[in-house]
Amino acid sequence: MKRIKLAAAYDGTAYHGWQFQPNAPTIEGELNKSLSELLQEEIQVIGGSRTDAGVHALCNVAVFDTNTRIPAEKIPYALNQRLPEDIRIQSAKEVPSGFHPRHCASRKTYEYRILNAPFPIPTKRLYAHFTYVPLDVEKMAHGGRFLIGEHDFKSFCAAGAVVESTVRKIYELAVEKEGGEIIIRVQGNGFLYNMVRIIAGTLMEVGRGNLKPEQVKEILDAKDRQAAGPTAPACGLTLVKYEFDE
């Protein structure tokens, strides 16, 4: 028995998130199905980041155990022929049997893209949230800086989420303009349910002038989901980097 680590890229538009659901298409479900067919054994992957419905990824991590004699580095070539075209494995390698992506120190980087323009652009509709209301990028960046560091992010966690702790550490949070898009880039050691989307929704309220940048700290200190802004739509969110500490 050996453990294989995969890096998976996917367009999450057609899926009900990462985590397996018996009556809905999910990324995990597609991986389990295609791997089981390929390797002729029952495979259940363990995902690193359980992305929400409609969220995309360039590099989500999953591991699985197998008795196959196929070399790990050859698996992506065979697996990609079986997967839907909106899921593609980028790499595979053998890892120690005790390696578990959710139990290892890591850094995840998410980007939330906002198309801030007078009119929507159809080719961006699945990968960026559109708003015609002008957003002040400098104010959004100012507000975001209050979130850097280790804090209790209960205000930025979806109500009803069951977690042992709502404390997380954000290493970097930047807001930048790139052409007609505004990009919120967040790197942290882990994220709560809907955390990045609630951060994005709150910073957009700052950008619109409905909140002052300094109020982001007050929202953080409140430890109350109702104090924060709305949850931004899933389409703008992509997991762009997943790094493990040595």
ChimeraX attribute file (.defattr): number of C-alpha atoms within 10 A of each C-alpha:
attribute: neighborCount
match mode: 1-to-1
recipient: residues
	/A:1	9
	/A:2	14
	/A:3	19
	/A:4	22
	/A:5	23
	/A:6	24
	/A:7	21
	/A:8	21
	/A:9	22
	/A:10	21
	/A:11	20
	/A:12	26
	/A:13	16
	/A:14	14
	/A:15	22
	/A:16	19
	/A:17	22
	/A:18	25
	/A:19	19
	/A:20	19
	/A:21	13
	/A:22	7
	/A:23	7
	/A:24	11
	/A:25	17
	/A:26	21
	/A:27	28
	/A:28	20
	/A:29	20
	/A:30	18
	/A:31	26
	/A:32	19
	/A:33	15
	/A:34	19
	/A:35	24
	/A:36	15
	/A:37	14
	/A:38	16
	/A:39	17
	/A:40	12
	/A:41	12
	/A:42	12
	/A:43	18
	/A:44	19
	/A:45	20
	/A:46	19
	/A:47	23
	/A:48	20
	/A:49	20
	/A:50	18
	/A:51	23
	/A:52	19
	/A:53	19
	/A:54	21
	/A:55	26
	/A:56	30
	/A:57	23
	/A:58	20
	/A:59	23
	/A:60	26
	/A:61	26
	/A:62	22
	/A:63	23
	/A:64	20
	/A:65	17
	/A:66	19
	/A:67	11
	/A:68	13
	/A:69	9
	/A:70	11
	/A:71	11
	/A:72	18
	/A:73	13
	/A:74	12
	/A:75	19
	/A:76	19
	/A:77	14
	/A:78	15
	/A:79	17
	/A:80	17
	/A:81	12
	/A:82	18
	/A:83	17
	/A:84	13
	/A:85	10
	/A:86	14
	/A:87	20
	/A:88	22
	/A:89	22
	/A:90	15
	/A:91	18
	/A:92	21
	/A:93	16
	/A:94	17
	/A:95	15
	/A:96	10
	/A:97	13
	/A:98	8
	/A:99	14
	/A:100	18
	/A:101	19
	/A:102	15
	/A:103	9
	/A:104	13
	/A:105	12
	/A:106	16
	/A:107	17
	/A:108	22
	/A:109	21
	/A:110	24
	/A:111	25
	/A:112	27
	/A:113	25
	/A:114	26
	/A:115	24
	/A:116	20
	/A:117	15
	/A:118	12
	/A:119	10
	/A:120	15
	/A:121	11
	/A:122	7
	/A:123	8
	/A:124	16
	/A:125	13
	/A:126	18
	/A:127	22
	/A:128	24
	/A:129	21
	/A:130	22
	/A:131	15
	/A:132	12
	/A:133	12
	/A:134	13
	/A:135	20
	/A:136	17
	/A:137	21
	/A:138	15
	/A:139	20
	/A:140	27
	/A:141	19
	/A:142	20
	/A:143	26
	/A:144	26
	/A:145	18
	/A:146	17
	/A:147	21
	/A:148	17
	/A:149	14
	/A:150	13
	/A:151	16
	/A:152	18
	/A:153	24
	/A:154	23
	/A:155	23
	/A:156	31
	/A:157	26
	/A:158	18
	/A:159	13
	/A:160	8
	/A:161	12
	/A:162	11
	/A:163	10
	/A:164	6
	/A:165	10
	/A:166	18
	/A:167	14
	/A:168	18
	/A:169	18
	/A:170	20
	/A:171	16
	/A:172	15
	/A:173	22
	/A:174	18
	/A:175	24
	/A:176	15
	/A:177	16
	/A:178	10
	/A:179	8
	/A:180	11
	/A:181	18
	/A:182	21
	/A:183	22
	/A:184	26
	/A:185	22
	/A:186	24
	/A:187	23
	/A:188	20
	/A:189	18
	/A:190	17
	/A:191	22
	/A:192	18
	/A:193	19
	/A:194	20
	/A:195	19
	/A:196	24
	/A:197	25
	/A:198	22
	/A:199	27
	/A:200	31
	/A:201	19
	/A:202	27
	/A:203	32
	/A:204	27
	/A:205	20
	/A:206	27
	/A:207	23
	/A:208	16
	/A:209	15
	/A:210	12
	/A:211	18
	/A:212	16
	/A:213	23
	/A:214	15
	/A:215	16
	/A:216	25
	/A:217	14
	/A:218	14
	/A:219	20
	/A:220	20
	/A:221	15
	/A:222	16
	/A:223	18
	/A:224	16
	/A:225	19
	/A:226	13
	/A:227	17
	/A:228	24
	/A:229	23
	/A:230	18
	/A:231	18
	/A:232	22
	/A:233	18
	/A:234	23
	/A:235	25
	/A:236	25
	/A:237	30
	/A:238	27
	/A:239	23
	/A:240	17
	/A:241	16
	/A:242	22
	/A:243	13
	/A:244	11
	/A:245	7
	/A:246	6
